[in-house]
Amino acid sequence: MTTTLHIQLPGGATAEHPAGTPIREILAAWRPRALATAVAVRMDGRAVDLDAVVERDARVEPIDLDSREGLSVLRHSTSHVMAQAVQDVFPGAKVSIGPSIEDGFYYDFDYETPFTPEDLDKIEARMREIIAADHPFVREEMSRAAASEKFAAVGETYKVELLRDLPEDVGTVSLYTQGGYVDLCRGPHLPSTGRIAAFKLLNVAGAYWRGDERNRMLQRIYGTAFADAASLAEHLKLVEEARKRDHRRIGRELDLFQMNDEAGPGLIIFHPKGMLLRTIIEDWERREHLKRGYDIVMGPQILKADLWKRSGHYDHYRENMYYTEVEGQPYGIKPMNCLAHMLIYRAKIRSYRDLPLRYFELGTVHRHEKTGVLHGLMRARQFTQDDAHILCRPDQLNDEIRAIAAFVADAMRIFGFAYEVELSTRPADSIGSDADWELATTALEQALKDTGLPYEVNAGDGAFYGPKIDFKLKDALKRKWQCATIQCDFTLPERFDLTYVGADGEKHRPVMLHRVILGAIERFMGVLIEHYAGAFPLWLSPVQAVLVTVTDAQIPYGETVYQTLLDAGIRVERDFRNEKLGFKIREAQVQKTPYMLVIGDREVASGQVSPRERSGKNLGAMTPGAFAALVRERCANYE
């Protein structure tokens, strides 16, 4: 006798279907047009193929192509088509992994000859043939051993290694086939290759197998896919603009910083202008924190390994840490700043009247990032965080979280960014009790509700010691960047036995908030460079004005103006070279200097300067003092 199942559908609808009914039939019966937009479904919260069948009562919700999850399914399916095309065009190429990523997908290949741009055209042509054939994506489950034998038989050694390294309790795996190509994958995938409407292969880069520089270098082909051609065209336009704004290129052109293999990968060397930009940001940070009742502190770069074991970092983060030894004693080079702050708190007895305590540190940290993920200022091995730890009573938690959110809002307004908010919950690898995690998560969620901030839940992406609120800024190219975060931690105060004396005379445990506002200073600088394409707002520009003489005759007066502006706090440079005026102005524009102050015989005679904005607009003659006042006023308004 066939079992009848109860199916919950979106909008409160319900349906009854026999066990074993394919989900595509359930959707078609519910809403015939649903199959036109759905590429997969969520069944009881788990993403599965449209061809999956229901075996028990379930909640079913379609994943539409135009959703974020639907695009991920599309892109991952396109990566499989690309892998098939590569092996068709270049027999002998081995495949490794090919996930979807934020704006597209990639696949890593082992092939002796480097792929060229012309090769990408050939691969794209073959992909179009596979898409036109409309091959179905067919899922098959088999034992791990059988899958290993299958891939070993065709020389796919990377797939064999992936299977070998799965947890021992994984006995069954899933494979997907389209048009004779077979890949190891958990899915889900599109119903067929014909659902791929718009794609583009972008570039080739080197990538070590599993991100480890000790492994073989593979070739990574990047691509992207969208639901329609118009969306793809818009994205490609943004990709080209991003290439022009690449902070590494602009950093060289504006002489801000360098990355040098002699120094080591992931280590940034700041030049004078780059260090000045960084100093402006850090000075702003110090002023804003002092205004908000923070105490500025500093901890050492290394602490005994026993402290990192006590905190839980050694068990949960040690692969990202560096270590050293002093007089036979092992030390950890800090990847985070929290330990020293807890020791500061513990240095004396604290009363409930002392709380909250807000410790702020522009703390330099070191993290062992894989070479393959290093990316200029955006991902480095040494960087500085605007780190703070707030220790407070449980009844103060809501106010403190809301104050941090207000601080973030002020910062994003001043630096010119919109942003989005995510609440990240408990990950699988975590420390602390269920009760503490529940309290911490509830506190963060309630504060977000109280502030009225819209947010999404990012399940399982919290820190190992507590849930967090992430603020993701959006730049001029609509890209999202992680910056501010608030992490609620009941665990570390417990591990370090932090206490305060309450109004009842008894000892109580404080709650700890970890937070950053801009995040890593280096990364934030990289985002700023790309957001403004190097044309920083006046208040942030390392050089606010350049003095440009028409001939050598104006140099003595130019030197007087230069000193006057320096005395007024204006960041100014001189260009008194024996070059044509137009050449010097064009060079200042290339350097994206906000103002060019032209000094000719007329300016010398009148004791004035003639400011010209980098846009080309002339402001007319004015005294050096009036110009300095103009700059100061604009900077006070963060223009």
N, C-alpha and C positions, 0 to 999 in steps of 0.2 A: 504493500500500500504506500502510495506517495505521500510524503509529509507536506502539509501546507505551511508556508512560512509567512510571517508578518513583516512587511518591509516599510520602514519609515522613509519618507521622501521630503524634499525641501518644502517649506511653507506649511508644514503640519499635515501634509497629505500622507495617507497610508494605502498600502495595497497588499493583496495576498497572491502569492505565486508558489508553484510547486518547488520543492528542493531540487537543485540542479539547473534552475533557469539561468541562462546567461544574463548578465547585467544589462547588456544592450537591449534585450527584449523588455526588461523591466522599465528602462527609460523610455523606450518607444511607446509602450502602453500608457505610461504616465503622461508624456508630452511628446508627440511624434517629432516635433522639431528639435528636441534635445540632442539627438544624435548628430545634427548638423553642426553643432558648436562644441559638443563634448569630445575630448580626446582621451579621457580616462575618468575614473570615479574615485571618490573616497568612500570606502565601505568600513563603517565603524571607525572612522578616522584614519584608515590606512589606504594609501593610494594603490589602486589595482587597475588592470587592463579592462577595457569594455567587454572583452570576451570571457572574463572571469565569471564563475557561477556562484550563486548563493547556496550555502549548505545549512544555514541557520538563520533565525531572525536577525535582521540587520538594519542599520541606518545607512542609506545610500544617498550620495550627493554628487552630481556631475562636476567634473573639472573642465571648465570651458577653456578653449584655446587662448582667449584674450586675457585670462587670469595669469598671475605670476607663476602659479604652479603649472598651469597649462603650457605656458611658454617653456618652462623647464623640461616638460615631457617632450615638446616639439624639438627642442635643441638637443636633448640627449638622443632622440631617435635620429636626428640629422647627423650626429657624430657617428652612429653606427653605419649610416649610409656612406659617410665619408670613408670610414675604415674599409668597407667593402670596395669602394671605388679605388682606394690606394692599392689594395691587394690585387685588384683587377689590372690596373695600369702598371704597377710595379711588382711583379711576381717575386716572392721571396721576402717582402716586407713583413716584419712581425709586429703585432699589435700588443699594446700593454693596457693602458687605461684611457677612457674617454668620457669624462663627465660633462654635464652642463655646468656653466658658471654664471656669474651675475648678468652678463650681457651677451652670452653666446655659449660656445662649447670649445673643447679641444680634444685631440687624441694624440698620444705619444707613439711613435713608430721607431723601430730598429731597422734601419736600412743603410747600407754602406755609402751610397752616393747622396750628397746633400740635395734636398729638394730646392728647386728654383721657382721664381714667380711663374715661369712658363709651365712648370710642372703643376702648379696649382690650377692653371687654366685647364690642363688635361684632366685633372681630378674632378673639377667642377663639371666638365662636359660629361664624364662618365656618371657622376651623381645625377645629372638631369635624366640620363637614360634609365637609371634605376628608379628614379621617382616616377617617370612616365610609365614604367612597367607596372606600377601600383602593387608591388609585392606586399603581402600581408606580413606583419610582425607576429611570429608564432612562438608562444612560450612553451617550454618543455622543462619539466623538473626531473632530475636524475640524481643518483647518489654522487657524493663528492668524488669517490674513487672512479666511477664511470666517467665523470666529466674530465677528470685528470687524464685518464687514458685517452679520451677523445682528443683533447688538445695536444697531448704528447705525440699522438700519431701524426699530426700535421705540423709538428715543430713549433707550436706556440708555447715557448718555454716561459714567457712571462705570465700567461694564464695559469700554467701549472704551478708556478711559484705562488701566485695569489691564492690558489686553492689549497696549497700545502700550508700556508700561513693562517688560514681561517681558524677560529677557535675549535677546539677538539669536539665540542658538543654539536657542531654544525655537520649534520650528516647528509642533508639534501640541499642542492643548489638549483638555480634556474638558469636556463640558457634561452636566448632568443635567436630566431633564424629569420632572415629575409633574403629571398632570392638566392638561396644556397650559401649565404654567409652566416656563420654561427658565432655568437659572442656570449661570454659569461656576463650576466647582468641580473640584478634583482627587479628591474623594471620600475614603473610601467612604461609602455611605449604606445605610440600612435597605433590605430588599427592597421594602417598600411602606409607604405612610402608615399603614395599619391597624395596624402594629406599635407605634405611639405610644399608650401606655396612660394616662399621667398627665402633665399639663403645666400651667403657669400663667404668664401674662404678669404681670410685676411692676411695672414703672415705665417712665417715659420720661425721658431726659436729653439734653442737648445734647452734640454731639460734632463737632469739626472734621474735615472730610474729611482722612484720613490723619494725624490728630492734629496738624495744623499750623494755628495760629491765623490764618494768612494766607489759609487756604482757607475755603470756604463752611461755615457751621454746618449740620449735619444733625441729624435727630432719631433718637436711639438707643432702640429698644425692647428692654428686658431681659426675659428669661423663663427658666424652668427646666423640666426634664423629668426624670422618674424612671421606673424600671422598673415601679413599682406605686404605687397611690394612697396606701398607708400611708407609704411612703418620702417621697412628695411632701408629705404632711401634716406629717411630722416636720420636713422641711426648712423649710417655710413657718413653722412654729413658731419655728425657730431664726432665720429671717430677721427675724421680728417682734421677737425678743429682741435681735438685733443692732441693729435700728433704735433700740431703747430705750437700748442701750449705746454708741451712736455717740460716739466720743471727741470729736468736734467739739462736739456738744451738751453733753456732760458737762464738757468743758473750759470752756465758757462758764458753765455753772451753778456750777461750783466755782471759777471765776475763776482758771484755770490759765494760759491763753494766749489769744492772738487771732491771726487772719489778717486783714490789712487791705489792701484794694486800693490804698490810698494808699502803702503801703510797697512793694507789688508781690506778684504771685502766687507762691506757693511759699516765702514767707519768713515765719518764725514769730516772733512777739513774745511772750516769756515774761513773765507777771505774777509777782508775788512768790511765790505759792504754787507755781506751776508751776516757777519757777526753783529753789525749795527742793527740790521733788521731784527735779528733775534733779541738783542738787548732792548729794543723798543717794546717788543712784545712782552718780554720778561718784566721790564719795569712797570708796564701796565698791569701785569698780573699782581705784582707786589702791592701796588697802590690799591687795587680793587679788593684784594684779600684783607689788607689792613682796615679798609673801610667797613668790612663786614665782620670784624671781630675775630679774625684768625691770628694765631701766633706763628711767626716764621721760625722754623727749626731746620736742623740739618743732621743727618745720620751718616755713619761711615760707609765707604764703598764695600767693605768686606765685614762679615760677621761670622762667628764660629758656626761650624756645620751643625752643632747640636741645636742651635736656635732654629735653623731651617728645618730640622727634623721635628722640633717641637711645634712649629707653626703648621706643619703639614706640607710645606713646599717641597721638602726632600722626597716625599712619597708621591706627590701629585704633579711636580713641576721640574724635577731634577734634570730631565733631558734638555730643558731649555736654559739651564744654568751653567756658569763657569765656576771652576774651583781652583783653589790654590792652597798652599801649606805654609805655615809660619811656625818655626821651631817645633816641627813634628805635629802641630795641631792643624787639622783640616778646617778650612774656611770656605764659605760660599760667597762669591761676588754677587752683590744684590741684583735681582731682577725686578724687585719691587721695594718700596720704601716703608712698608707698614711696620716692620719689626722694630726699628729704632724708635718709631713714634710710640709704640706700646711700652718700650722701656722708659721713655720720657714720662709717660703717664704713671708708670709704676714707681717712679723715683721717690714719691712721697705719698702720704695718706691723702685721699681725696674725699671731700664732703659733697653731699648732694647739691649744696649751694655753689660749688665750683663749676658744676656742669651747666651747659655743654662746654667742652674744651675742643678747640678747633686747631689742629696742628697742620701747617702748610709748609711744603718743601718743594722747591724746584729741584727735584732729585734726579741725578743721572744714574741710569740703570744699564745693565748689560744682559742681553738675552741671546742664547745660541740659536739663531735663526739659520735654517738651511740656506745654502748658497743659492739654490734655485728660486727662492722666494724673495731674495733681497731686491729692492727696487728704489734706488736713490734715497731721498729723504723719507719716502713713504714707508719703507721697511728697512730698518738698519739694525745693527747689532749693539750699538751704543746710542742711547737717546735720553732725553730729559723729559720727565713728566711734571705737569703742574699738579702734584699729588697732595691730597689732604686727607686726614683721618679725623673724624669727629666722634668723640666719645660723649655719650649723653644718656640720660635716664630714658626708660621706655616711654614715659609720658611726653618726652620732648621730641620723639622721633618724627612725628608727623610735621611739626613746624620746621625741623632741620631739613627734611627732604624737600619740602616746599620752598624753603629759602635757597637751596641749591638749584632747584629748577628755575627759580627767578633769576639767579646769577647766570645760568646758562642762557636764558632768554635775553638778558642784557648783553652778554658777550656776543651772541649771534647777531643781534641787531647792530652792534658797534662794528663788527667785522664784515657785515653785509651778507649774511647767510640765512636762508630759510632752513628748517630742520623738521625731522620726524622723530617719533618716540617709539621705542619698543620695550616691553617688559620681558626679560629673559628669566626662565624658571630653572628649577633644579636639574643639573646634568646627571648622567649615570655615575660618573666618577666624582663623588662629593664626600664631604665630611660633615658631621653634625647630626643632631637628632631630627626626626620628622617634625616634632613640635616646634623646634627653633626655625626650621625652614618654613613651616606654615606661618609662624609669627612674622618672619622677615618678609615673606612674599606678600602677606596681607598688608603690612605697613607700607610697602612700596605702592601697591595697587591703590590703597585708600588715598595716599597722598596725590597720586595722579588724578584720581577722580575729584579730589577736593580742588585741585588747580584747574580742572576743566580741560586738561590736555588730552587730545585724542591719542590713542596708542594701540599698537598691535602686540599680541602675545607671541613671543619667540620661545616655544616650549623646549626645555632641555638645554638651553644655551647659557645658563648662568655660570658664574665662577664656581670653582670647586668648594668654596667656603660660604657662598651665599648668592641669593638672587640679585638681579641688577636691573636698573633702568638705563637703556642706551639711547643717546641722542645722536641722530645721524643727520649731519648737515648736507645740504644740497647745493652744489656749485653751479656756475654759469652754464655748464654743459649737462645739467640735470643728473649728474652722478651723485651718489650718496657716499659719505665718508663717516666712519665712526670717529666721534670726538669725545664729547662728555659722557661720563657714566657715573651712576650712583649704585654702590653695592652695599647691601645690608648684611651685617655679619654678627651673629650671636656666638660663633664658634671660637674665633681667635681670642676674644676677651676671656673665655672659659679656659682655653689652653694656657694662657699666660696669667691666669688668676688675677685679672684686673677687677678691682672693687672700688666702691665708694661707700661712705658712711651715710646712711639715710637719716631722715628726720626721726625715725624710731630708734636711732643709735645702733642699728644692726648693719652688717655688711651686705651690700647688694651688688649685682653684676651690671656694669654699663653695657650699652649696645654700641657697636662700632659701625660707622659709615665710612667706606672707602669712596673717594670721588676724585674725578678730574674734570676740568672745565673745557680746556682746549685739547687735552690729551697729551700726546707726545709733541713737544715743541717743534722738533724737526719735521714730523709728519704734517703738522698744522701749517708750517711754513711752505711745504710742498704743495699743499692744497691751496694756500693763498696765492702762490706763484701761478698755478694753473687757472685758478678762478679769475684772477685779474690779468692773466697773460703777461705778468711782469710789470704792468702799469698800475702800481700800488696807489691807494689813496694817499693824499698828501701827508697825513699824519703818520703813515707807515713807511713812506719812501725813505730809503737810506740817504739819498741825495734829494733834497727838496728843490734846489735851484742851482743853476750853473751860470756863472758870469761869463759873458761872451764879448770880447772886445772886437771892434771893427779893424783897428790898426794898432801897432805898438804904441802909438802916441797916447792911448787911453789907459795903458797899464798902470801908471802911478795912481790915477783916480780909482781904477779897478781894485787895486790893493786896499785902498781906504774903504771902499764899499764892502769888500770881502771881510775885513776885520769888523766893520760895523754889524754885519749880519751874523757873524760868528758870536759876537758879544750879545746879540739879541736872541741867541739860541736857535738860529736857523741852520739847518744842515746844508751847506753850500760848498760848491767846488768852483775852480777857476779854469777857464779855457782861454789862455792868453797867447796861444800859439799863433805863429805867422801863417795862418791859413785864411781862405776866403770865408766871409761871414756865413754864406749859405751852407758851406761844407760843415762848419762847426755847429750850426743849428740842426742840420740833418743828423749829425752824430749824436747830439743831445736827445733828439727824438728817438733814435734807435735805442738809446740807453733808457728811454721812457721816463726822462726827467720831467717832473711836473711843470717847472718854470724855467725858461731861459731869459736871463736879464741882459738885454743888449745895451752895450755902452759905446756910444760914438762921441764925436766932438760936441754934438748938441747936448747930450746927457752930462758930459763933463762941464760944459758951460753953465748948465742949470742946476747942477748938483743932484741929478735924478738918475733913475734907471728906467728902461722900457721893458716891462715884463711881457713875455709871450708864453701862453699855455701850450702844453704839448699837443693839444688839438689844433693849434695854429692860430687861435684867437689872440689878438693883441689887446692888452689892457690899457694902453696909453701910459705916458710918462708919469712917474710918481717918485717921491723921495725914498731912499732906502728904508727909513724909519716907517713910512706908510706901508711899504711892501712887507716889512717884518710884522707889522700889526695885522695885516691881511692874512698872512700865513698862520700866525698864532690864533687868530679868531677861527679860521677854518679847522685847525688842529683841535681846538677846544670842542668843536662840534663833531669831531671824528670824521671830517670830510677828506 
